């Protein structure tokens, strides 16, 4: 896809240098932009009218701040200058007659309501009794599920077909998708096409869209261990994820500092390992709610239970699970990673992951395996003896692999697939063919991608997208500019990169600041993972993202500003 | 004041290096801290009991996360291990019999209610009917205003006496202050002394405090031009300021991007210069509300109307106010700073500042004067002619001074004092003796402080506290470690440094993220400006600040976390 470079204003999106106020620079940039927006628009509009259609560029018709602005950009679209009015009092989202889904399809029924609210939520009251008064009007959006099984009661999966086709024309718009997962993505796009004109009337332009994701795995990692995240925060971020067409919630649910997951099999894990056994835990009902809320939005929930490191909080509830560290010849009272030399450790893991495999419906569980600190193992005489017995010498990564290998076999027996951090691959652990290796270390990232895919494993990339690292200015641009397939390898290797994740580790975020810190920075990753490889124009992205973030704000998500400016409706929470 | 260094845990507050997850490091730090907290506490308590009093260190009694933790630390205090219970059903804050203030003193009446809510807001319902059942009990806090004029209907000023003495003992606590301003600070301290024991009962320890601020001007700058800040956000931050004993709201209300101040004399300024003439403006009533809300909390409101630069938005509403820039021999259509060669500019400023001087009750107005860009002036032939006429040569800073000098005279005629950014001093403009020069440029800050105070001017420091610049990790420590008087100069010069300001410029903040980005980072500045110079222990500060931020969260302020951990009551907004 190519871009018509009419309105690019690269000077607008520069990052001001540190230390000086840079107010003057801001002013100039703003003026240039506003000037261009006013001067250039008629020209584009004229071109558009001559050709009947605009290919891949909506900028020309953006006179108002909250006019259409698609994010992430669809794969193929055509838009005409012809606009239809939508009346909140009469417009409907309906099942197409030919659709295999109907009123009993709760995913769609919920989505129809949700998107109607997004589009007309602030209008519908006083518009309710209004008659149709416009010449041209869009009466309805028909949602047509074409495959025999719409998957209304299913869970999204790595194989889910998220493609859709959307045609907006009189008298009806039609959204066509094989099943509900594509329909959800198309509904989001449709809602983004609706804009208000100068009189406050709802408009949508004649449009044809054919869309599908570039990568199948588009995830957000949240960490509920370093800080407990109240359910409300998690649900709000699932909402924002759907607005950005993310489809995986990687729930880094437990770690060293706390164990908020309430296990039915081992209640002591949270009873003794959570920050508080009642107020800072996720009950089975909470977990169900997260999974169902995510399912409604076509989002998979992949829980991570990271072992053998990152398990301090596990040790509180499970006796003898962790390795006792030694100071000289006696135990120091502190503990290291899971004790890999005791059968009881594996018995525990067997029971524990049996529970996890039933609680979480997704086909994958993330097993962690990163950053194992060997110092405690090295201090422990029993471990040292075991090392000798096994012929591991002093190579503790062999002990780590010994543990992981057994764990993988335990989890494989539950019929689940697994994801692991890259160290597990690096240490030469034998992995199932369908294992997903997550590349997170920024240093030598390309080499790692080459190696992992060279060995035939599917991989996802999170290394360039550690959003917990903040800096002054528009760092979203850095995330946006990443090209995930930019590593040496064959086409077959590139195909093994199935996506990526934006990670927001929890050291410095909790309910007070998580949402504005994540959005719209993660939106940059969303477009990179959904849109065509050629969609790389930062200037154009800036303009659409400014509006997309205002749309999120309007929908109740406190997404932070990109730069100087305003939204028609500012955030009205605190 | 000296500190007992028992519980210092410097490894807890290190900033993790970039790029790696640092989870292992976090874990170790946490363990060390928890270990120390548990192991060391009995020791301190024992020492405390032996001496009867604990001097300047509450750490020993902190078993629970939300126990007492004073911020900013008072100048002098003694605390005993003897604890009294407080019953929300019967405890009262009352005017002392000898007090010169009574029930008609709205500042105090409002403050009594506010602090009662802070202390018992979540308890009072089910505690209402409860009888006094404790052996020792604190029945009331008596607030005793000692001076003849309590200043109940006044505004806080640079000269306000904020000192207070607080004695907590059976059967009554007594808070003594010359007037309401000291009483407000003492009420905040009292509320911070109340903690809940393991049974949820409210406790306060026998305590004596004598307190006063180190610096008289302790400000927060918010910028409502780069992004419009809804009233709700401003008021929430005034609340947070009071919790941190800040006493100046430096309202950078207008700037290049927008002019949200609604002027009665020149309505076109906001009508044409605001982002939106109705939704993105501060009406006269809004401004009054901000000033009154601030007054109730002992906070001065100093508006900044920055000229001659930073005035792009002014030009929309006032014809010929800005200098037309030239491209070659003809006007380019863009505009520069205020036109300093037209009498109409000064006529406008006279009328405008006459209004401002009546709308804002504070004795000071901030006139800006920073970052004047000369390029437009240099392009304009009329300006060039004027330069020749005045004998300025090509030194445009002389033209800048010419403008500023006349502006200062205009404002002085309104009987207001003024504050200016350091450039006005640097350019040799003749200033009134009571002018406050604000040092904001980080480079050569010490030299500037030396020069400004050497010339006999009072100064405030904001250079080290530009909180809009963010970075990964605990940057509050950097703000905390600044010593404002660490520059070469005589004692007389040091006395001219009357305080400082934490500045949160608006490029990247609006209602969505302002509050968590400002707090508790600004709290570091609060303690530096209030507490004794010797209060510099970062390890001790970390522990108190962790609890202080949880207190802010409990009171409804989404102050972000310092590091891994939790609050007993997490933030329940979004």
Interface residues (C-beta under 8 A of the other chain):
Chain A: X16 X18 X19 X20 X21 X22 X23 X24 X26 X27 X30 X31 X226 X227 X228 X230 X232 X233 X236 X255 X256 X257 X258 X275 X276 X279 X280 X309 X310 X312 X334 X370 X371 X373 X440 X441 X442 X443 X468 X469 X470 X471 X472 X473 X505 X506 X507 X508 X509 X510 X511 X512 X513 X515 X516 X517 X553 X556 X558 X559 X560 X561 X562 X563 X564 X565 X566 X568 X570 X571 X572 X573 X574
Chain B: X16 X18 X19 X20 X21 X22 X23 X24 X26 X27 X30 X31 X226 X227 X228 X230 X232 X233 X236 X255 X256 X257 X258 X275 X276 X279 X280 X309 X310 X312 X334 X370 X371 X373 X440 X441 X442 X443 X468 X469 X470 X471 X472 X473 X505 X506 X507 X508 X509 X510 X511 X512 X513 X515 X516 X517 X553 X556 X558 X559 X560 X561 X562 X563 X564 X565 X566 X568 X570 X571 X572 X573 X574
